[in-house]
Amino acid sequence: MEKTVQLYEGKAKKVYATAEEGLCIVAYKDDATAFNGLKKGTIAGKGVINNRMTNIMMRLLEKNGVPTHFVRELSERETLVRRVKIVPLEVIVRNVSAGSFSKRYGVEEGIVFASPTVEFSYKNDELGDPLLNTSHALALGLATEKEIETIKALALKINGLMKEFWLRHGIELVDFKLEFGRLADGSIVLADEISPDTCRLWDVNTHEKLDKDRFRRDLGGVENAYGEVMRRLMEDAAL
Ligand code: UDP
């Protein structure tokens, strides 16, 4: 499958059309941004790792009944996906306090929750992705009640599957962000990426951060952290 025109360029990915209307190609870049684009940089090799990890996660989820946009990996950095209209909600699932949760509620990082939390942000860079609840999303017409129910249920199912996967590789899945899309027939599928850019991943024993917080917070060892995630992913011969 060949790329035709570029449809979109985001902070970390480009999306191209293909000759087939319902399919497009995602190309992962090494560019990294944080704080709504205020901090910019590159993480060498990130595009390759994010492409690989996303596709491994998508296959794991598909195998367990979660519908996704994934079709097939084309190369180190490129993947064929089904074309969707993105639901403008960032869906965040948390197992452990960190990041904006800790800041917002004034608690330390690392508190393990009895049950996971699900929250939504309005995907809107100009507004800084403000937090919103279901009734706000409905009032703004961002999704229907049924879609929101589907999205919440899928997000929790995805959390269970990914948490268990990462634990087998000595990593605690602290939190992550998902985006969902609508296919031409209106059905909801998981879209976008699942990578160390969009998940907080901590080593189970040392609690070392193996994700984009190393970039956001200038902790150093960014490439090594992404490389370590890749190494653990590849431990699974079945992948
Ligand atoms: N996240 C993301 N994109 C965003 C905001 C958050 O991928 O625009 C991910 C982030 O990497 C983390 C989780 O969602 O794994 C929760 O992020 P949080 O709300 O704590 O925000 P942050 O502290 O990253 O600003």
Boltz pocket constraint, residues with backbone or C-beta under 6 A from the ligand:
constraints:
  - pocket:
      binder: B
      contacts: [[A, 90], [A, 92], [A, 93], [A, 98], [A, 99], [A, 100], [A, 101], [A, 129], [A, 175], [A, 176], [A, 177], [A, 196], [A, 197], [A, 198], [A, 199], [A, 200], [A, 212]]
      max_distance: 6.0
